Amino acid sequence: MTTMPWMPAGTVYGTLLNFQREHALWAPRMNDAPYKAAPQAPVLYIKTANTFTPSGQAIALPAGAAVQVAASLGLVMGGDGVVGAVLFNDVSVVHESYYRPAVKAHCLDGFLGVGAECVPLSRVGGMVGLAGLQIELHINGVHRQTAVLADLVRDPATLLAAVNGFMTLRPGDVLMLGTDCLPDGTRPLVHAGDTVEITAAGFAPTRHSFVKEAAA
């Protein structure tokens, strides 16, 4: 019997500025207009259903766009809270704004690489275990980035509590913990022909290839 790949059953929310390095890089600009203060609550964006790409499938790159990838981990909601965690490859067009997340940059067709499985929290030591996880990102077999969840501004439990304070996460929804940047503030770029693999202890590898978008 063929096992169907795991896919989100609800809404997937991403979190911005939740890694200490990127938060520090943006801190000097947080007092600028229009907000003139650092965000007091988590800054969220949505990855719509058209973005979901199962592990092992290809993601099409639009012509002429600079596209970046980022490793993330998502908390999967159940009826009684978090039921598991999933690796994600959060793909986006390179953009400047973080206070006003750009739907066009984040939500192109196929622009969320979904992990191969939803891992029960018990396998990774619960929410405390997740907080110590390291996520590796390789492009064409070459290590490009390590996202260390100990470097989160809000750890998994704190982020979840903060989000639950102003909105309801329903069974099937996913809350991604955020993505880290490189030391220069950028994220790894991908091109047609590349393969990205994301790994973490206790999780099956998540792999996606990148191809040119078919001509209309």
C-alpha positions, 0 to 999 in steps of 0.5 A: 500500500502506498503511503500518502505524504503528510500535508497540512490540513489547516492554515500554516502561519509563519513567524518573522523576526523570531531568531536573535540574529535577525532581530538584532540586525533589524533592531536599529530600524524598529523605531522608524516609521510607520510603527516607531517601536519594536513589535510587542507581539509575534509578527505572523504571515500565512503560507496559503494552500497553493504553496504546499509542495510534498517532500520529494517534488519539484518547486518551480521558480518564476523567471527573473526572480531572486528566490531564497530558501529557509529551514523552519520547524512547524508545530502541528495543532490537534484538539488538545494542543500540539500533536507533532512537529514538521520540517519545512522549506520556507521559500520566498522571493527576496524582499525588503519588508518584514513589518508588512509581509508581502503575500506576493513574495511568500505565497507563489505556487509551490513555495512551501516545501513540506516535510515528509512526516509529522513527528510526534513530540514524544520522539523529540523530547516534547516542547523542551526537546524542540527548543534544543533542536538544530536544523541543517540546510544543504544545497546540492549536498553542500552545507549552507546553514544551521538554524539553532532553535536555542537562538529563538527570541521566543522558544516554542512554548513561549511563541505558542502562548503569545499567539494563542493570546490574540488568535485561535489556532485550530486543529490542523493549523501549523505554526512555524517557529521562524527562519534564521538569516545568514550573518549578513542578513540574507538567506541562501538563494536557489536556482533551477537545477538545485536540490535542497535538503533539510534535516534534523535529529529525529526527522526524516530528511525533507528534499525538494528540487527546483526547476524553471517555471514552465512558459505560459 
